[in-house]
Amino acid sequence: MSRMGHKIVLVADPGIDGAFAVALALHDPNLEVVGLAATPGNVSADQATNNIHVLIEQLDPPRWPRLGAAPAVEFDVDGTSLHGANGLGGVDFPTSTLHNLPSSEKLLAEIVKHYPGEVTVICLGPCTVLARAFEMYPDLPAMVKRLVVLGGSYHEPGNAGPVSEFHFFCDASAARKVLRCGATITLIPLDAMRKVLFSPTDLLGLPADSSKVCRFLRQIVPHGIKATSNIYGIEGFHLKDVLGVAAVAVPDALRTRSMRADVETRGELTRGMAVFDQRPWEPGMTNVDLVYEVNGQSIRKYIADILRLND
């Protein structure tokens, strides 16, 4: 299959929804995943690096992306209750790990510099890797085509604190640096991530049972369904990270408005809180396109279409 289209780098801390998003991106003929960069978040740095190897081996995409190792950073949060001890539903997938991987921040910089103005970076985890890359190479934000960042909350209660979304809570300083970097940013807040709930029937009745992609996904989603029910009292699972890929693959499924956004970095109760300055008497440049509406039908169709392609 010829792979022509949008060049993307995925920065991922692969839990269940992250694995789902990576699977779709790797098999979408209109996307060219040139890099898959691991970051800690849902899982530890070592586990995140291992998980991207698992994804590549289990999914066996038409074209393998370059891989990056997660930075050795520890966050004081734990995403394993939702995603399983290893982030992939607790399923043990044998894998062979490549040695001497470049760091994720170095990989990101190398790819963006090689394709200036062509690469969209989709951050499916904390912003740590992006912030480190931008600190190392201050000219990098201007060379990125677009950043798609999953993080923050507009009106929704937080999922890592009273008002804080998990990714921004993990590394609030990094999130602030990224929002202030000057790149074109599409920000997908928790409000949008929670718009589309996939029922157990949706997820366990995935099409194309004979495909590698569906066989893999069917092994990891049961844990997410059970954990969501136990933790949130909700029947089903939010494929939050899929919206990051959808922002590039099916942009008409998301509606945005320009906003001024920043991140609280120090509050005892508000660390990681996304702050949206809407004061009309304080003129200032907007810095994000905030996703406020999601067409769930379009997202579902996109998922079905990609999975069906790989039957």
C-alpha positions as CSV (number, residue, x, y, z in Angstrom):
1,M,0.0,0.0,0.0
2,S,1.4,3.4,-0.9
3,R,1.6,5.7,2.1
4,M,1.3,9.3,1.0
5,G,-0.1,12.0,3.2
6,H,0.4,13.8,6.4
7,K,3.7,13.2,8.1
8,I,3.2,12.8,11.9
9,V,5.2,12.0,15.0
10,L,3.3,10.4,17.8
11,V,4.5,11.1,21.4
12,A,2.8,8.4,23.5
13,D,2.7,6.9,26.9
14,P,0.9,3.8,25.6
15,G,-2.1,2.8,27.7
16,I,-5.1,1.2,26.2
17,D,-6.5,4.3,24.3
18,G,-3.0,5.3,23.3
19,A,-2.4,1.9,21.8
20,F,-5.7,2.2,19.9
21,A,-4.7,5.6,18.6
22,V,-1.2,4.4,17.5
23,A,-2.8,1.4,15.8
24,L,-5.1,3.6,13.7
25,A,-2.4,6.0,12.8
26,L,0.0,3.2,11.7
27,H,-2.6,1.7,9.4
28,D,-4.2,4.9,8.0
29,P,-3.0,5.1,4.3
30,N,-3.4,8.9,4.5
31,L,-1.0,9.2,7.4
32,E,2.8,8.6,7.4
33,V,4.0,7.9,11.0
34,V,7.6,8.9,10.7
35,G,8.3,8.7,14.4
36,L,6.9,7.0,17.6
37,A,8.4,8.7,20.6
38,A,7.8,7.2,24.1
39,T,7.1,9.3,27.2
40,P,6.3,8.3,30.8
41,G,2.8,9.1,31.9
42,N,0.3,6.2,32.1
43,V,3.3,4.0,32.7
44,S,6.9,4.4,33.7
45,A,9.6,5.5,31.2
46,D,10.9,2.0,30.8
47,Q,7.5,0.5,30.4
48,A,6.5,3.2,27.8
49,T,9.6,2.4,25.8
50,N,8.9,-1.3,26.0
51,N,5.2,-0.7,25.0
52,I,6.1,1.1,21.7
53,H,8.1,-1.9,20.8
54,V,5.2,-4.2,21.6
55,L,2.9,-2.0,19.5
56,I,5.1,-2.2,16.4
57,E,5.7,-5.9,16.7
58,Q,2.1,-6.8,17.4
59,L,0.6,-4.5,14.8
60,D,3.3,-5.0,12.2
61,P,2.4,-1.9,10.2
62,P,3.2,-1.5,6.5
63,R,6.0,0.9,7.3
64,W,7.8,0.9,10.6
65,P,8.5,4.4,12.1
66,R,11.6,5.4,13.9
67,L,11.4,4.9,17.7
68,G,12.5,7.1,20.6
69,A,13.2,6.1,24.2
70,A,11.2,7.8,27.0
71,P,13.1,10.2,29.3
72,A,13.9,8.9,32.7
73,V,11.3,11.0,34.5
74,E,9.0,9.9,37.3
75,F,5.6,11.5,37.9
76,D,3.7,11.3,41.2
77,V,0.6,9.9,39.6
78,D,-0.4,6.4,38.6
79,G,-2.4,5.5,35.5
80,T,-2.1,1.7,35.8
81,S,-5.5,1.4,37.6
82,L,-7.2,2.3,34.4
83,H,-4.8,0.7,31.9
84,G,-3.4,-2.3,33.8
85,A,0.0,-2.9,35.4
86,N,1.9,-2.7,32.0
87,G,-0.5,-0.1,30.4
88,L,-1.8,-2.7,27.9
89,G,-4.5,-4.3,29.9
90,G,-2.2,-6.4,31.9
91,V,-1.6,-8.7,28.9
92,D,1.9,-10.0,28.6
93,F,3.2,-9.5,25.1
94,P,6.6,-10.9,24.3
95,T,8.8,-8.5,22.5
96,S,12.4,-7.8,21.5
97,T,13.6,-4.4,22.5
98,L,15.9,-2.4,20.2
99,H,19.1,-1.2,21.9
100,N,20.6,2.3,21.6
101,L,17.4,4.1,20.7
102,P,17.8,7.9,20.5
103,S,16.0,9.8,23.2
104,S,12.5,10.8,22.3
105,E,13.3,14.5,22.4
106,K,16.4,13.9,20.1
107,L,14.3,11.8,17.7
108,L,11.6,14.5,17.5
109,A,14.1,17.2,16.8
110,E,15.9,15.2,14.1
111,I,12.7,14.4,12.3
112,V,11.3,17.9,12.4
113,K,14.6,19.4,11.2
114,H,14.7,16.8,8.4
115,Y,11.2,17.8,7.3
116,P,10.8,21.5,8.2
117,G,7.2,22.7,8.0
118,E,5.9,19.2,7.1
119,V,5.5,17.3,10.4
120,T,2.5,17.4,12.7
121,V,3.4,16.3,16.2
122,I,0.6,14.6,18.1
123,C,1.2,14.5,21.8
124,L,-0.9,11.7,23.4
125,G,0.8,12.0,26.8
126,P,2.5,14.6,29.1
127,C,4.3,17.4,27.3
128,T,7.7,16.5,28.8
129,V,9.3,15.3,25.5
130,L,8.1,18.4,23.6
131,A,9.3,20.8,26.2
132,R,12.7,19.2,26.4
133,A,13.1,19.2,22.6
134,F,12.1,22.9,22.5
135,E,14.6,23.8,25.2
136,M,17.4,22.0,23.4
137,Y,16.5,23.6,20.0
138,P,14.7,26.9,20.5
139,D,14.1,27.2,16.7
140,L,12.1,23.9,16.6
141,P,8.6,25.2,17.3
142,A,8.8,27.4,14.2
143,M,9.7,24.3,12.2
144,V,6.7,22.2,13.3
145,K,3.7,22.2,11.0
146,R,1.3,21.9,13.9
147,L,1.1,20.5,17.4
148,V,-1.9,18.5,18.5
149,V,-1.9,18.4,22.3
150,L,-4.3,16.3,24.4
151,G,-4.4,18.1,27.8
152,G,-6.2,20.4,30.1
153,S,-9.8,20.8,31.0
154,Y,-12.1,23.7,30.0
155,H,-15.2,23.1,32.1
156,E,-15.0,19.4,33.0
157,P,-13.9,18.3,36.5
158,G,-10.3,17.0,36.4
159,N,-9.3,13.4,36.3
160,A,-6.0,13.8,38.2
161,G,-7.1,16.6,40.6
162,P,-10.2,18.7,41.2
163,V,-9.6,20.8,38.1
164,S,-6.5,19.2,36.5
165,E,-6.4,16.8,33.6
166,F,-3.9,13.9,33.9
167,H,-1.4,14.9,31.2
168,F,-1.1,18.5,32.4
169,F,-1.0,17.4,36.0
170,C,2.0,15.0,35.3
171,D,4.2,17.8,34.1
172,A,2.6,21.2,34.4
173,S,5.8,23.2,33.7
174,A,6.2,21.3,30.4
175,A,2.6,21.9,29.5
176,R,3.1,25.7,30.1
177,K,6.3,25.8,28.0
178,V,4.6,24.1,25.1
179,L,1.5,26.3,25.2
180,R,3.9,29.3,25.2
181,C,6.2,28.0,22.5
182,G,4.7,29.9,19.6
183,A,3.8,26.9,17.4
184,T,0.4,26.4,15.9
185,I,-1.4,24.3,18.5
186,T,-4.7,22.4,18.5
187,L,-5.6,21.7,22.1
188,I,-8.0,18.8,22.9
189,P,-9.2,19.2,26.5
190,L,-10.8,16.6,28.7
191,D,-14.2,18.0,27.8
192,A,-13.7,16.9,24.2
193,M,-12.0,13.6,25.2
194,R,-15.2,12.6,27.1
195,K,-17.6,13.4,24.3
196,V,-17.5,10.0,22.7
197,L,-18.1,6.9,24.9
198,F,-17.6,3.5,23.3
199,S,-19.8,0.8,24.7
200,P,-18.5,-2.7,25.6
201,T,-20.4,-3.9,22.5
202,D,-18.6,-1.4,20.3
203,L,-15.2,-2.4,21.6
204,L,-15.6,-6.2,22.0
205,G,-17.4,-6.4,18.6
206,L,-14.6,-4.9,16.6
207,P,-14.8,-5.7,12.9
208,A,-12.2,-7.8,11.0
209,D,-11.6,-10.4,13.7
210,S,-9.0,-12.0,11.5
211,S,-6.7,-8.9,11.4
212,K,-3.6,-8.5,13.6
213,V,-4.9,-5.1,14.6
214,C,-8.3,-6.2,15.9
215,R,-6.8,-9.3,17.5
216,F,-4.4,-7.1,19.5
217,L,-7.0,-4.5,20.4
218,R,-9.5,-7.2,21.6
219,Q,-7.0,-8.4,24.0
220,I,-6.4,-5.1,25.7
221,V,-9.8,-3.4,25.8
222,P,-11.5,-5.7,28.3
223,H,-9.4,-4.3,31.2
224,G,-10.2,-0.7,30.2
225,I,-14.0,-1.5,30.2
226,K,-13.9,-3.2,33.6
227,A,-11.7,-0.5,35.1
228,T,-13.9,2.4,33.8
229,S,-16.9,0.7,35.4
230,N,-15.1,0.2,38.7
231,I,-13.5,3.7,38.9
232,Y,-16.1,5.9,37.2
233,G,-19.3,3.9,37.3
234,I,-19.5,4.1,33.5
235,E,-20.3,1.3,31.2
236,G,-17.8,1.6,28.3
237,F,-14.5,3.3,27.6
238,H,-13.4,6.7,26.3
239,L,-10.8,6.3,23.5
240,K,-9.4,9.7,24.4
241,D,-6.2,9.5,22.5
242,V,-7.9,8.6,19.3
243,L,-9.1,12.2,19.1
244,G,-5.4,13.3,18.6
245,V,-5.1,11.2,15.5
246,A,-8.6,12.2,14.3
247,A,-7.6,15.9,14.5
248,V,-5.3,15.2,11.6
249,A,-7.1,12.3,9.8
250,V,-10.6,13.6,10.0
251,P,-10.3,17.3,11.0
252,D,-13.9,18.1,10.1
253,A,-15.0,15.9,13.0
254,L,-13.7,18.5,15.4
255,R,-14.7,22.1,15.8
256,T,-12.4,24.6,17.4
257,R,-12.2,28.2,18.6
258,S,-9.2,30.4,19.1
259,M,-8.3,30.9,22.8
260,R,-5.6,32.2,25.1
261,A,-4.5,29.3,27.3
262,D,-1.9,28.8,30.1
263,V,-1.3,26.3,32.8
264,E,-1.1,26.7,36.6
265,T,2.2,25.1,37.8
266,R,2.3,25.5,41.5
267,G,-1.2,25.5,43.1
268,E,-1.7,23.0,45.9
269,L,-5.1,22.1,44.5
270,T,-4.8,23.5,41.0
271,R,-1.4,22.3,39.7
272,G,-1.9,21.4,36.1
273,M,-5.1,23.4,35.7
274,A,-5.6,24.8,32.2
275,V,-6.5,28.5,32.5
276,F,-8.3,30.2,29.6
277,D,-8.1,34.0,29.6
278,Q,-11.3,35.3,28.1
279,R,-11.2,38.9,29.4
280,P,-12.0,41.1,26.5
281,W,-10.5,44.1,28.2
282,E,-7.1,42.3,28.3
283,P,-6.1,42.1,24.6
284,G,-3.6,39.5,23.8
285,M,-2.7,36.9,21.1
286,T,-4.6,33.7,21.1
287,N,-2.2,30.7,21.3
288,V,-4.4,27.6,20.8
289,D,-7.3,26.3,18.8
290,L,-9.4,24.7,21.5
291,V,-11.6,21.7,20.5
292,Y,-15.1,22.3,21.9
293,E,-17.2,20.0,19.8
294,V,-16.7,16.4,18.5
295,N,-18.8,14.6,15.9
296,G,-18.9,11.1,17.4
297,Q,-20.4,9.6,14.3
298,S,-17.5,10.7,12.2
299,I,-15.0,9.3,14.8
300,R,-16.8,6.0,14.9
301,K,-16.8,5.8,11.1
302,Y,-13.1,6.6,10.9
303,I,-12.3,3.8,13.3
304,A,-14.5,1.3,11.4
305,D,-13.0,2.3,8.1
306,I,-9.4,1.9,9.1
307,L,-10.0,-1.4,10.8
308,R,-11.9,-2.6,7.8
309,L,-9.1,-1.7,5.5
310,N,-6.8,-4.0,7.4
311,D,-9.1,-7.1,7.4
